[in-house]
């Protein structure tokens, strides 16, 4: 249930918003960037008849909005048994999750979208600089975390680190990237520190010629910081 084997692509909507980059924090500084392509009024779930994942603070609001559409059968599940029952017996096609009430282990066990799991160690905080590449874009930032991801992200990693660590201290492969889903433990603010990546995201969203506010100043600051990071490495 709610597995990539059941569907070609997941449609993820946060707080019912669409055509924007949404940034949320889940389980100690895991930053997830979700790109929406024409998901207004749940049209993508309806049109392609695929599975959807909607997220908000409680999961209640998005489930109420989603169920206004006849083609959508949304369930707000706080435990895996509810999600399983709704999928098998009620033909639910949208899973609604509340960030405040869903245990992280449940989310991994119920969805199984990626072959990774999170483990927290509150007695040991990891702090480091990060420099790596996404495609041909150099990504920089910082890491300060109690939690690490473990498992195999070789087929869907986000960034390959040149300086710093990946999802844990034994790998250089950082984050998750699948379709329009991006996840990383890198902090910054991530998008502000990486304007080239921000431009790339805007192109993915359909903006033909992206222009950033204070573009010259942002890229100048990025280049200065990038050189400093390279001298540290």
C-alpha angles and dihedrals in degrees: 000000000000089000131138086245089068098051143019096232140006119227110213122194125181119204090341092288122139141187091029137097107253121199121197134168119226126180105350112333100331100148116203122194115196121189118205123206114195097323094146112150091357090290095146094057090048097044098046096030091223134138122280137199117206122189135191136139096286104007090233100098097049092046091054092049094045094051091059085081116079094217093055125079104185125186127194101214123185095174130038094244091062092051092047094048093047092051098045101038106022100035092235112186101180125058114202117203129192114212092209097051110031117092111229093230090056091052092055095043095047098044105032091185093142131032095237138093134196127240123187126208109183092185094063123050118191116217124179148134117256132211124166147125136267105191101314095332118106110225123200135179145109139280126215112160147141092197130072132188119232131192135057118322097154094115096045109025120144106211134011109222123229092175123023131014137302126227087322138003094272098060140051094210109103129196134338130285123179125153104315095342120106125178130176142157090219114118128193106116077290100213095041092053093047110049094163090059091046089056089049091053092050090052090051087053090055102261104144099200109016118204121191126210111257086006098170093049093046094051092044091053090046092053093049092049092045092056091049091051091049092052089052092051 
